[in-house]
């Protein structure tokens, strides 16, 4: 997997291989994450810049001069040139390897330094609306017995349709109205919280998710806990609580974002 990522980034794949690799990215989250990590390293090297590379080359060259590599007074005739040629090739490889290893090592260090972790960036990366879950609820959601009449059911379904389309304002208006008339329905509160979250109304959304995370019988409890943890990460506050939630979610094999929870937890621990 690592070899494939390197070949892809280095442009060593054929067009057919690139097509196959990019299709794999869509179905293999682990491969996609690895690609993002390697790109992060390369971006770190690029950010570090040429000056450090130049300094590394200068240091290696100085070491070679100390070893009298460039002034071999004892060498004679053709044997000298043969030997010298091989040494130069080795030196070039050594210089290149030294520069690459030094640059990559430094950039990895910078990339993994906790101070570089940005809660807002992590939140933006992991905050994704699960349209498949919304569609399932559109198909099965039935408010019969909650509020009389088909109009209420149509209102909720339309709100979820708006949400799936990314029209969070329209979704929030319908769900707010429903929640005001018949409060205490977890599913309605969950999607109202999700609408608020994507409208950047973080205080309102967090209160919903915090309460729903405590509701053990709620079918979307894990999702509510996930969004609650994400918001704590975004604020860079209560990270230990966020970590404990992510640890629980990452060990839950039935949770569809378990791998994301594990990955985010590792980033916070680093």
C-alpha positions as CSV (number, residue, x, y, z in Angstrom):
1,X,0.0,0.0,0.0
2,X,2.8,2.4,0.9
3,X,4.7,1.5,-2.3
4,X,1.6,2.3,-4.3
5,X,1.2,5.7,-2.6
6,X,4.8,6.6,-3.2
7,X,4.7,5.6,-6.9
8,X,1.5,7.6,-7.3
9,X,2.9,10.7,-5.8
10,X,6.2,10.3,-7.7
11,X,4.3,10.0,-11.0
12,X,5.7,6.6,-11.7
13,X,2.4,4.9,-12.5
14,X,1.0,4.4,-16.0
15,X,-2.4,5.9,-16.9
16,X,-4.1,2.5,-16.3
17,X,-2.4,2.1,-12.9
18,X,-3.5,5.7,-11.9
19,X,-7.1,4.9,-12.9
20,X,-7.1,1.7,-10.8
21,X,-5.4,3.5,-7.8
22,X,-7.8,6.4,-7.8
23,X,-10.8,3.9,-7.9
24,X,-9.2,2.2,-4.8
25,X,-9.1,5.5,-3.0
26,X,-12.9,5.7,-3.2
27,X,-13.4,2.3,-1.6
28,X,-10.4,2.0,0.7
29,X,-10.4,4.6,3.5
30,X,-7.1,3.3,4.8
31,X,-5.4,3.9,1.5
32,X,-6.9,7.4,1.2
33,X,-5.7,8.3,4.7
34,X,-2.2,7.0,3.9
35,X,-2.2,9.2,0.8
36,X,-3.2,12.3,2.8
37,X,-0.4,11.5,5.4
38,X,2.2,11.2,2.7
39,X,1.0,14.4,1.0
40,X,1.3,16.1,4.4
41,X,4.9,15.0,4.7
42,X,5.7,16.3,1.2
43,X,4.0,19.6,1.9
44,X,6.1,19.8,5.1
45,X,9.3,19.3,3.1
46,X,8.2,22.0,0.6
47,X,7.4,24.4,3.4
48,X,10.7,23.8,5.1
49,X,12.4,25.1,2.0
50,X,15.7,25.0,0.2
51,X,17.8,26.6,2.9
52,X,17.8,23.6,5.2
53,X,18.6,21.3,2.2
54,X,21.5,23.6,1.3
55,X,22.7,23.5,4.8
56,X,22.6,19.7,4.9
57,X,24.5,19.5,1.6
58,X,27.1,21.9,2.9
59,X,27.6,19.8,6.1
60,X,27.9,16.6,4.1
61,X,30.4,18.2,1.8
62,X,32.4,19.5,4.7
63,X,32.5,16.0,6.2
64,X,33.8,14.6,2.9
65,X,36.5,17.3,2.8
66,X,37.6,16.4,6.3
67,X,38.0,12.8,5.1
68,X,40.2,14.2,2.2
69,X,37.8,12.7,-0.3
70,X,38.3,15.4,-2.9
71,X,42.2,15.4,-2.6
72,X,43.4,11.9,-3.0
73,X,47.1,12.5,-3.5
74,X,48.0,8.9,-3.3
75,X,45.9,7.8,-6.3
76,X,47.6,7.4,-9.6
77,X,46.8,6.8,-13.3
78,X,43.7,4.9,-14.5
79,X,43.1,3.2,-11.2
80,X,42.6,6.6,-9.6
81,X,40.0,7.7,-12.1
82,X,38.1,4.4,-11.9
83,X,38.2,4.5,-8.1
84,X,37.4,8.2,-8.0
85,X,34.5,7.8,-10.4
86,X,32.9,5.2,-8.2
87,X,33.5,7.3,-5.2
88,X,31.9,10.3,-6.8
89,X,28.9,8.2,-7.7
90,X,28.7,7.0,-4.1
91,X,29.1,10.5,-2.8
92,X,26.3,11.9,-5.0
93,X,24.0,9.1,-3.8
94,X,25.1,9.8,-0.2
95,X,24.4,13.6,-0.6
96,X,21.0,13.0,-2.1
97,X,20.0,10.4,0.5
98,X,21.3,12.6,3.3
99,X,19.2,15.6,2.1
100,X,16.1,13.6,1.5
101,X,16.2,11.8,4.9
102,X,17.0,15.0,6.7
103,X,14.2,16.9,5.1
104,X,11.6,14.1,5.5
105,X,12.6,13.5,9.1
106,X,12.3,17.2,10.0
107,X,9.0,17.6,8.2
108,X,7.5,14.5,9.9
109,X,8.6,16.0,13.2
110,X,6.9,19.3,12.4
111,X,3.8,17.6,11.0
112,X,3.3,15.5,14.1
113,X,4.2,18.2,16.7
114,X,1.1,18.7,19.0
115,X,1.4,22.5,18.6
116,X,0.6,22.1,14.9
117,X,-2.8,20.4,15.7
118,X,-5.5,22.9,14.8
119,X,-8.9,22.1,16.3
120,X,-10.8,24.1,13.7
121,X,-9.1,22.3,10.8
122,X,-9.7,18.9,12.3
123,X,-13.3,19.7,12.9
124,X,-13.7,20.9,9.2
125,X,-12.0,17.7,8.0
126,X,-14.1,15.2,9.9
127,X,-17.5,17.1,10.0
128,X,-19.3,15.3,7.2
129,X,-23.1,14.9,6.8
130,X,-24.0,11.2,6.5
131,X,-26.5,11.4,3.6
132,X,-27.0,7.7,3.6
133,X,-28.3,7.8,7.2
134,X,-30.6,10.7,6.4
135,X,-32.0,8.9,3.4
136,X,-32.7,5.8,5.6
137,X,-34.6,8.0,8.0
138,X,-36.5,9.7,5.2
139,X,-37.7,6.3,4.1
140,X,-38.6,4.9,7.5
141,X,-39.4,7.9,9.7
142,X,-43.0,8.0,10.8
143,X,-44.3,10.5,13.3
144,X,-47.7,8.8,13.7
145,X,-48.7,9.2,17.3
146,X,-46.4,12.1,17.9
147,X,-48.5,14.8,16.2
148,X,-51.8,13.9,14.6
149,X,-52.1,14.3,10.8
150,X,-50.1,13.7,7.7
151,X,-48.9,17.3,7.6
152,X,-46.5,16.7,10.5
153,X,-45.0,13.7,8.9
154,X,-44.6,15.6,5.6
155,X,-42.9,18.4,7.5
156,X,-40.3,16.1,9.0
157,X,-39.6,14.4,5.8
158,X,-39.2,17.6,3.9
159,X,-36.8,18.9,6.6
160,X,-34.6,15.8,6.1
161,X,-34.7,16.3,2.4
162,X,-33.5,19.8,2.8
163,X,-30.8,18.6,5.1
164,X,-29.6,16.0,2.6
165,X,-29.5,18.7,-0.1
166,X,-27.4,20.9,2.1
167,X,-30.1,23.5,2.7
168,X,-29.5,23.7,6.4
169,X,-31.4,26.9,6.9
170,X,-34.7,25.6,5.5
171,X,-34.2,22.3,7.4
172,X,-33.6,24.2,10.7
173,X,-36.8,26.3,10.3
174,X,-39.0,23.2,9.8
175,X,-37.4,21.3,12.6
176,X,-37.5,24.3,15.0
177,X,-41.2,24.6,14.4
178,X,-41.7,20.9,15.0
179,X,-39.6,20.8,18.1
180,X,-41.4,23.8,19.6
181,X,-44.8,22.2,19.1
182,X,-43.7,18.7,20.3
183,X,-40.4,18.8,22.1
184,X,-38.4,15.8,23.4
185,X,-38.3,13.7,20.3
186,X,-34.6,12.6,20.0
187,X,-34.5,12.1,16.2
188,X,-35.9,15.6,15.6
189,X,-33.4,17.1,18.1
190,X,-30.5,15.2,16.5
191,X,-31.2,16.5,13.0
192,X,-32.0,20.0,14.3
193,X,-28.6,19.9,16.1
194,X,-27.0,18.8,12.8
195,X,-28.6,21.7,11.0
196,X,-27.4,24.1,13.6
197,X,-23.9,22.6,13.4
198,X,-23.6,23.2,9.7
199,X,-25.0,26.7,10.1
200,X,-22.1,27.3,12.5
201,X,-24.6,27.8,15.4
202,X,-22.3,25.8,17.6
203,X,-23.7,26.6,21.0
204,X,-27.2,25.4,20.1
205,X,-26.0,22.3,18.3
206,X,-23.6,21.3,21.1
207,X,-26.3,21.3,23.7
208,X,-28.5,18.9,21.7
209,X,-25.6,16.5,21.0
210,X,-24.4,16.6,24.6
211,X,-27.8,15.6,25.9
212,X,-28.4,13.0,23.2
213,X,-25.0,11.4,23.9
214,X,-26.3,10.5,27.4
215,X,-29.4,8.8,25.9
216,X,-28.4,5.2,25.8
217,X,-31.5,4.0,24.0
218,X,-31.3,6.4,21.2
219,X,-30.4,4.8,17.8
220,X,-28.2,7.7,16.8
221,X,-26.5,8.1,20.2
222,X,-23.1,7.2,18.8
223,X,-23.5,9.8,16.1
224,X,-24.5,12.4,18.6
225,X,-21.5,11.6,20.8
226,X,-19.3,11.9,17.7
227,X,-20.5,15.4,16.9
228,X,-20.3,16.4,20.5
229,X,-16.6,15.3,20.6
230,X,-15.9,17.1,17.3
231,X,-17.2,20.3,18.7
232,X,-15.0,20.0,21.8
233,X,-12.0,19.4,19.5
234,X,-13.0,22.4,17.5
235,X,-13.0,24.6,20.6
236,X,-9.7,23.0,21.9
237,X,-11.5,22.6,25.2
238,X,-12.4,19.5,27.3
239,X,-10.1,17.4,25.0
240,X,-9.8,14.7,27.6
241,X,-13.6,14.2,27.6
242,X,-13.5,14.2,23.8
243,X,-10.7,11.6,23.9
244,X,-12.7,9.3,26.2
245,X,-15.7,9.6,23.8
246,X,-13.6,8.9,20.8
247,X,-12.0,5.9,22.5
248,X,-15.4,4.4,23.1
249,X,-16.6,5.1,19.6
250,X,-13.4,3.7,18.0
251,X,-13.9,0.3,19.8
252,X,-17.5,0.1,18.6
253,X,-17.4,-2.0,15.5
254,X,-21.0,-1.3,14.7
255,X,-20.4,2.4,14.5
256,X,-19.8,3.5,10.9
257,X,-17.3,6.2,11.9
258,X,-15.3,4.0,14.2
259,X,-12.2,4.3,12.0
260,X,-12.5,8.1,11.9
261,X,-12.8,8.2,15.7
262,X,-9.6,6.1,16.0
263,X,-7.7,8.2,13.5
264,X,-8.8,11.5,15.2
265,X,-7.9,10.1,18.7
266,X,-4.4,9.2,17.4
267,X,-3.9,12.7,16.1
268,X,-5.0,14.2,19.4
269,X,-2.7,11.8,21.4
270,X,0.3,12.8,19.2
